[in-house]
């Protein structure tokens, strides 16, 4: 890993200090499936949800290169905690990038203080130009109708950034816009979805909008900015965040596998002496190292203000494939006992699979990369 800044080092010390408490809370959420409010409050108390927020709004103003090693460290502990720090250090970008001064003054101080923000883009029938959720301007109010699903932490959120169709283009595709819908708005009905394979304690909701009315001033940017807001403010850098999540999870799985291989004795010697185990450890280390380098380069480009659409997709694609291989090998090194919940690798193996679907699948990343090369002249 590259040398850390003073800020990064200070917050790494904070994370290491509170890690035992976070581990204990995450273990309870793993058993109960309940949202880990105690961990949320502890992380908020230590400033972990305002790391990337600009200093003018009370944040730390950390660059991507400074922040993401902290993201990876939290990912070593728990999938749900990783999701929280990822979301809270990213969703502010939409209001900061496209909001009016009034919107910024209303919402950004709340998030610095610990309010949860959520974004509702995904629908049962798809996203993008196929959006079915509509927002119609009636007088000085938007009237929203439709459905969203797989929306993380929306019940817990103070505001949901709803991406809805405010019109149709000549081909029938959605003209998508972003509208702020505060918590408790009548007609916004949330139903918690079934528990996931991993990241227990995270919450995902199906949201139904039944004639939801919000002020016209709740529009972010202008009509038609919705996909641009979600892409420019969230998706590119969020894909890097998922890459670092995969990196942290892979590093922890690797550490567990190496520790187990040294301790597990068969036929009078540690299994770390077995050729097959040593080959697996070598492959895991090389896999992790290559993704570390790619992620560091992408962060440097982002911090320089350069477009990272292709790089973000490439690093997420690499990280997905890497974490799949590493967690698979780590579980196999543990053998049958690794399948039991008494070993942390069982949880990390499951948590890794959530990354396949956040911010687009591997196939979507390939399409994004190809589009950047074929239509935007991206050069490697």
C-alpha positions as CSV (number, residue, x, y, z in Angstrom):
1,X,0.0,0.0,0.0
2,X,1.2,3.6,-0.7
3,X,2.4,5.8,2.2
4,X,-0.5,7.2,4.2
5,X,-1.1,10.9,4.8
6,X,-1.3,12.3,8.4
7,X,-5.1,12.3,8.2
8,X,-5.3,8.7,6.9
9,X,-2.9,7.6,9.6
10,X,-4.9,9.3,12.3
11,X,-8.2,7.7,11.2
12,X,-6.5,4.3,10.8
13,X,-5.6,4.6,14.5
14,X,-9.2,5.4,15.3
15,X,-10.5,2.4,13.3
16,X,-8.0,0.0,15.0
17,X,-9.0,1.4,18.4
18,X,-12.8,0.8,17.9
19,X,-12.5,-2.4,15.8
20,X,-13.1,-4.8,18.7
21,X,-16.4,-3.0,19.5
22,X,-17.4,-2.9,15.8
23,X,-16.6,-6.6,15.5
24,X,-18.8,-7.4,18.4
25,X,-21.7,-5.4,17.1
26,X,-21.3,-6.8,13.6
27,X,-21.4,-10.3,15.1
28,X,-24.7,-9.5,16.8
29,X,-26.1,-8.1,13.5
30,X,-25.0,-11.2,11.8
31,X,-27.1,-13.3,14.1
32,X,-30.2,-11.0,14.4
33,X,-30.2,-9.4,11.0
34,X,-31.0,-6.1,12.7
35,X,-29.5,-2.7,11.5
36,X,-26.4,-2.1,13.7
37,X,-27.4,1.2,15.2
38,X,-24.7,0.9,17.9
39,X,-22.0,0.6,15.3
40,X,-23.5,3.5,13.3
41,X,-23.4,5.7,16.4
42,X,-19.9,4.7,17.3
43,X,-18.6,5.3,13.7
44,X,-20.4,8.6,13.6
45,X,-19.0,9.7,17.0
46,X,-15.5,9.2,15.6
47,X,-16.2,11.1,12.4
48,X,-16.0,8.2,10.0
49,X,-19.1,9.4,8.0
50,X,-17.7,12.8,7.1
51,X,-14.2,11.9,5.8
52,X,-14.8,13.0,2.2
53,X,-17.2,15.9,2.9
54,X,-15.6,19.3,2.1
55,X,-14.2,21.2,5.0
56,X,-16.5,24.1,4.3
57,X,-19.4,21.9,5.5
58,X,-17.6,20.5,8.5
59,X,-16.0,17.5,6.8
60,X,-12.4,16.3,6.6
61,X,-12.1,17.0,2.9
62,X,-10.1,13.9,2.3
63,X,-9.0,13.0,-1.2
64,X,-9.8,9.6,-2.7
65,X,-6.3,8.4,-2.1
66,X,-6.5,9.4,1.5
67,X,-9.9,8.0,2.2
68,X,-10.1,4.7,0.4
69,X,-7.5,2.9,2.6
70,X,-9.9,3.6,5.5
71,X,-12.8,2.2,3.5
72,X,-10.8,-1.0,2.9
73,X,-10.0,-1.3,6.6
74,X,-13.7,-1.1,7.6
75,X,-14.4,-3.7,4.8
76,X,-12.2,-6.2,6.7
77,X,-14.7,-6.1,9.6
78,X,-18.1,-6.5,8.2
79,X,-20.1,-6.1,5.0
80,X,-22.8,-4.0,6.5
81,X,-20.3,-1.5,8.1
82,X,-18.6,-1.3,4.8
83,X,-21.9,-0.4,3.1
84,X,-22.5,2.3,5.7
85,X,-19.2,4.1,5.4
86,X,-19.4,3.7,1.6
87,X,-22.9,5.3,1.4
88,X,-22.3,8.1,3.9
89,X,-19.1,9.2,2.3
90,X,-20.6,9.3,-1.2
91,X,-24.2,10.4,-1.2
92,X,-23.4,14.0,-0.2
93,X,-21.9,14.5,-3.7
94,X,-25.3,14.7,-5.4
95,X,-26.5,17.7,-3.3
96,X,-23.1,19.3,-3.2
97,X,-22.6,18.9,-7.0
98,X,-26.1,19.8,-8.2
99,X,-28.0,21.3,-5.3
100,X,-29.0,24.9,-4.9
101,X,-27.5,26.9,-2.0
102,X,-30.7,26.4,-0.1
103,X,-30.6,22.6,-0.6
104,X,-27.0,22.5,0.5
105,X,-27.7,24.6,3.6
106,X,-30.6,22.4,4.5
107,X,-29.1,18.9,4.0
108,X,-25.3,18.9,4.1
109,X,-25.0,19.9,7.8
110,X,-27.5,17.2,8.6
111,X,-25.3,14.6,6.9
112,X,-22.2,15.9,8.6
113,X,-24.1,15.4,11.9
114,X,-24.9,11.8,11.0
115,X,-28.1,11.8,9.0
116,X,-28.4,8.9,6.6
117,X,-29.0,9.7,2.9
118,X,-30.1,7.1,0.3
119,X,-30.6,7.0,-3.4
120,X,-33.5,5.2,-5.2
121,X,-32.5,4.4,-8.8
122,X,-33.1,0.6,-9.3
123,X,-36.5,-0.6,-10.3
124,X,-38.1,-4.1,-10.6
125,X,-38.1,-3.6,-14.3
126,X,-34.7,-2.0,-14.7
127,X,-33.1,1.4,-14.6
128,X,-31.7,4.0,-17.0
129,X,-33.8,5.0,-19.9
130,X,-36.3,2.3,-18.9
131,X,-37.4,4.0,-15.7
132,X,-41.1,3.5,-15.0
133,X,-41.3,5.7,-11.9
134,X,-42.7,9.1,-12.9
135,X,-42.7,12.6,-11.5
136,X,-45.2,15.0,-12.9
137,X,-45.1,18.7,-12.1
138,X,-48.5,19.9,-10.9
139,X,-48.4,23.6,-9.9
140,X,-45.6,24.0,-7.4
141,X,-45.3,20.3,-6.5
142,X,-43.9,17.1,-8.0
143,X,-46.3,14.2,-7.9
144,X,-44.3,10.9,-7.9
145,X,-45.7,7.4,-8.7
146,X,-44.0,4.1,-9.2
147,X,-41.8,1.5,-7.6
148,X,-38.2,1.1,-6.6
149,X,-36.5,-2.0,-5.1
150,X,-33.2,-3.1,-3.5
151,X,-32.8,0.4,-2.1
152,X,-30.3,0.3,0.8
153,X,-31.0,2.0,4.1
154,X,-33.9,4.0,2.7
155,X,-36.1,3.4,5.8
156,X,-33.3,4.7,8.0
157,X,-32.6,7.7,5.7
158,X,-33.5,11.3,6.4
159,X,-33.9,11.9,2.7
160,X,-34.1,9.7,-0.5
161,X,-32.7,10.9,-3.8
162,X,-35.4,9.5,-6.1
163,X,-34.5,9.2,-9.8
164,X,-37.7,9.4,-11.8
165,X,-38.9,10.0,-15.3
166,X,-40.1,13.6,-15.7
167,X,-40.7,13.1,-19.4
168,X,-40.0,10.9,-22.4
169,X,-37.7,11.5,-25.4
170,X,-38.6,10.9,-29.0
171,X,-37.8,7.1,-28.6
172,X,-39.9,6.7,-25.5
173,X,-36.9,6.6,-23.2
174,X,-37.0,8.3,-19.8
175,X,-35.9,11.9,-19.3
176,X,-34.6,11.1,-15.8
177,X,-34.5,13.7,-13.0
178,X,-33.4,13.6,-9.3
179,X,-35.9,14.7,-6.7
180,X,-35.4,14.8,-2.9
181,X,-38.1,13.0,-0.9
182,X,-37.7,13.6,2.9
183,X,-38.4,10.9,5.5
184,X,-42.0,10.5,6.4
185,X,-43.4,12.0,3.2
186,X,-47.0,10.7,2.8
187,X,-47.4,8.0,0.1
188,X,-43.8,6.8,0.3
189,X,-44.3,3.3,1.4
190,X,-41.3,1.1,2.3
191,X,-41.4,-2.7,2.7
192,X,-38.2,-4.4,3.9
193,X,-37.1,-7.1,1.4
194,X,-35.9,-10.6,2.3
195,X,-32.6,-11.0,4.0
196,X,-29.6,-11.4,1.8
197,X,-27.0,-14.2,1.5
198,X,-24.5,-11.9,3.3
199,X,-24.0,-8.4,4.7
200,X,-26.5,-9.3,7.4
201,X,-27.8,-6.2,9.2
202,X,-27.9,-4.2,6.0
203,X,-31.4,-3.3,5.0
204,X,-32.9,-3.2,1.5
205,X,-36.4,-1.9,0.8
206,X,-39.0,-2.1,-1.9
207,X,-40.5,1.5,-2.1
208,X,-43.9,2.2,-3.5
209,X,-44.7,5.8,-4.4
210,X,-48.4,6.6,-4.4
211,X,-49.1,10.2,-5.4
212,X,-46.2,11.4,-3.3
213,X,-46.1,15.2,-3.3
214,X,-43.0,17.2,-2.7
215,X,-42.2,20.9,-3.4
216,X,-41.0,21.7,-6.9
217,X,-37.9,23.2,-5.2
218,X,-36.9,19.6,-4.3
219,X,-35.6,19.0,-7.8
220,X,-31.8,18.5,-7.9
221,X,-30.2,20.4,-10.8
222,X,-32.6,20.7,-13.8
223,X,-35.0,18.3,-15.5
224,X,-33.1,15.6,-17.3
225,X,-30.0,15.7,-15.0
226,X,-31.0,12.5,-13.1
227,X,-28.7,10.0,-14.8
228,X,-25.9,12.5,-15.0
229,X,-26.2,13.1,-11.3
230,X,-26.2,9.5,-10.4
231,X,-23.3,8.7,-12.9
232,X,-21.0,11.7,-12.3
233,X,-21.6,12.2,-8.6
234,X,-22.0,8.6,-7.5
235,X,-21.4,5.7,-9.9
236,X,-17.8,6.3,-11.1
237,X,-16.4,6.9,-7.6
238,X,-18.8,4.3,-6.1
239,X,-17.3,1.7,-8.4
240,X,-13.9,2.6,-7.0
241,X,-15.4,2.3,-3.5
242,X,-16.6,-1.2,-4.4
243,X,-13.2,-2.0,-5.6
244,X,-11.6,-1.0,-2.3
245,X,-14.4,-2.9,-0.5
246,X,-13.3,-6.0,-2.4
247,X,-9.7,-5.3,-1.6
248,X,-10.3,-5.0,2.2
249,X,-12.4,-8.1,2.2
250,X,-9.8,-10.0,0.2
251,X,-7.0,-8.8,2.5
252,X,-8.8,-10.0,5.6
253,X,-9.7,-13.4,4.0
254,X,-6.0,-13.8,2.9
255,X,-4.9,-13.0,6.5
256,X,-7.3,-15.6,7.9
257,X,-6.2,-18.2,5.4
258,X,-2.4,-17.7,6.1
259,X,-3.0,-17.8,9.8
260,X,-5.1,-20.9,9.6
261,X,-2.5,-22.6,7.3
262,X,0.2,-22.0,9.8
263,X,-1.8,-23.3,12.7
264,X,-3.6,-26.3,11.1
265,X,-1.5,-29.5,11.5
266,X,-2.0,-32.7,9.5
267,X,0.3,-35.7,9.4
268,X,2.7,-34.0,11.8
269,X,3.2,-30.7,10.0
270,X,1.4,-27.4,9.3
271,X,-0.6,-27.4,6.0
272,X,1.3,-24.3,5.1
273,X,4.1,-26.7,4.2
274,X,2.0,-28.4,1.6
275,X,2.7,-27.5,-2.0
276,X,-0.9,-27.0,-2.9
277,X,-1.5,-24.5,-0.1
278,X,1.7,-22.6,-0.9
279,X,0.6,-22.3,-4.5
280,X,-2.8,-21.0,-3.4
281,X,-1.2,-18.4,-1.1
282,X,1.1,-17.2,-3.9
283,X,-1.8,-16.8,-6.3
284,X,-3.9,-14.9,-3.7
285,X,-1.1,-12.5,-2.9
286,X,-0.4,-11.7,-6.6
287,X,-4.2,-11.2,-7.2
288,X,-4.4,-8.7,-4.4
289,X,-1.3,-6.8,-5.3
290,X,-2.4,-6.2,-8.9
291,X,-5.8,-4.8,-7.8
292,X,-4.1,-2.6,-5.2
293,X,-2.0,-1.0,-8.0
294,X,-4.9,-0.4,-10.3
295,X,-7.0,1.1,-7.5
296,X,-4.2,3.4,-6.5
297,X,-3.8,4.7,-10.1
298,X,-7.6,5.3,-10.5
299,X,-7.6,7.3,-7.2
300,X,-4.7,9.4,-8.4
301,X,-6.5,10.2,-11.6
302,X,-9.7,11.1,-9.7
303,X,-7.8,13.4,-7.3
304,X,-6.3,15.1,-10.4
305,X,-9.8,15.9,-11.6
306,X,-9.6,13.5,-14.6
307,X,-12.4,11.4,-15.9
308,X,-12.3,7.9,-14.4
309,X,-15.3,6.3,-16.1
310,X,-13.3,3.6,-17.9
311,X,-10.8,3.2,-15.0
312,X,-13.5,2.9,-12.4
313,X,-15.2,0.2,-14.5
314,X,-11.9,-1.6,-15.1
315,X,-10.9,-1.6,-11.5
316,X,-14.3,-2.8,-10.3
317,X,-14.2,-5.6,-12.8
318,X,-10.7,-6.6,-11.7
319,X,-11.7,-6.4,-8.0
320,X,-14.8,-8.5,-8.5
321,X,-12.9,-11.3,-10.1
322,X,-10.1,-11.0,-7.6
323,X,-12.2,-11.1,-4.5
324,X,-14.1,-14.1,-5.8
325,X,-10.9,-16.1,-6.4
326,X,-9.3,-15.0,-3.1
327,X,-12.3,-15.8,-0.9
328,X,-12.9,-19.1,-2.7
329,X,-9.2,-20.1,-2.1
330,X,-9.3,-18.9,1.5
331,X,-12.4,-21.0,2.2
332,X,-10.8,-24.1,0.6
333,X,-7.6,-23.6,2.7
334,X,-9.8,-23.8,5.8
335,X,-11.4,-27.0,4.6
336,X,-14.7,-28.2,5.9
337,X,-14.5,-26.3,9.1
338,X,-14.4,-23.0,7.1
339,X,-18.0,-23.7,6.1
340,X,-19.0,-23.4,9.8
341,X,-20.0,-20.1,11.3
342,X,-17.3,-20.5,14.0
343,X,-14.8,-19.3,11.4
344,X,-15.0,-15.7,10.1
345,X,-14.1,-16.8,6.6
346,X,-17.6,-18.2,6.3
347,X,-19.1,-14.7,6.6
348,X,-16.5,-13.0,4.5
349,X,-17.1,-15.5,1.7
350,X,-20.8,-14.6,1.7
351,X,-20.3,-10.9,2.1
352,X,-18.0,-10.8,-1.0
353,X,-20.9,-12.0,-3.2
354,X,-22.9,-8.8,-2.6
355,X,-20.2,-6.9,-4.5
356,X,-21.1,-8.6,-7.7
357,X,-24.3,-6.5,-7.9
358,X,-23.5,-3.1,-6.4
359,X,-23.0,-0.4,-9.0
360,X,-23.4,-2.8,-11.9
361,X,-22.4,-6.4,-12.6
362,X,-19.2,-7.5,-14.2
363,X,-21.0,-7.6,-17.6
364,X,-22.1,-4.0,-17.2
365,X,-18.5,-2.9,-16.4
366,X,-17.4,-4.5,-19.7
367,X,-20.0,-2.6,-21.6
368,X,-18.9,0.7,-20.0
369,X,-15.2,0.0,-20.8
370,X,-16.0,-0.8,-24.4
371,X,-18.2,2.3,-24.8
372,X,-15.4,4.5,-23.5
373,X,-12.9,3.0,-25.9
374,X,-15.2,2.9,-29.0
375,X,-17.2,6.1,-28.6
376,X,-15.2,8.4,-26.4
377,X,-11.6,7.7,-27.6
378,X,-10.3,6.5,-24.3
379,X,-6.7,5.4,-24.6
380,X,-5.0,2.9,-22.4
